[in-house]
């Protein structure tokens, strides 16, 4: 996965952190969790706040 795989990241995060409400995440935590996902192969240097917001919104959509 890369940063452009927003929905795949959201699905993986939902599976890995089923008890987390993504509406109340700190982006620092979100970034760390994404970087630790199995199959994630991109650099933190390629990420920005806009990407993290997109992942957060996709995760919210996934769990609602």
N, C-alpha and C positions, 0 to 999 in steps of 0.2 A: 504494500500500500504506500501511496504517496499522499502529500497534503491535498492534492486535487480529488482524492477518493473520499470526499466528505461523508457520504452516506455509508460506505463500507466501514469507515472509522466509527461512526455513530453506532452501527450495529455491533461492532466488536466491543465498544465501550459498554453498551447495554448488557451484553452477555457477561462481560468481565466484572461489571459493577452494578448488579441488579438492584441494590438497595440505595443507590445514589439518586437524588433528585437533581437533574442537570441544571435546573433553574438557579440553583444556589452554589454553583461552582466558582472557585477562584481559577483564573486562567493559568496560574502557575501550576496548580494541581492538574488541570486538564492537559497542559503541555506534557507534564511528566508521565501521565498515564498513557497518552498517545505514543510517546517515544518508547514506552515499554511494551506496546502491543506486539504480539507475535506476528510477523509478516510485515511490520512497518519498516520501510527502508528509505526514509528521507531524513534530512538534517534539520535540526532545530533552527539553523540559520535561515532556512527557507520559509519559516513560519512568521506570521504577524498576527496582530489582534483581529483583523478582518477574517482570517482563516479560522482562528479559534472561535470567533462568534458564529461562523457558518457551521462548524462542527457542533457547537452547543445547540444551535437551533435545530439541526438535524437530529440530534440526540433527543431533544424535547419532543419533536414530532414522532420519533420512534417509540417513545414511552407513553405517549398520550393517545 
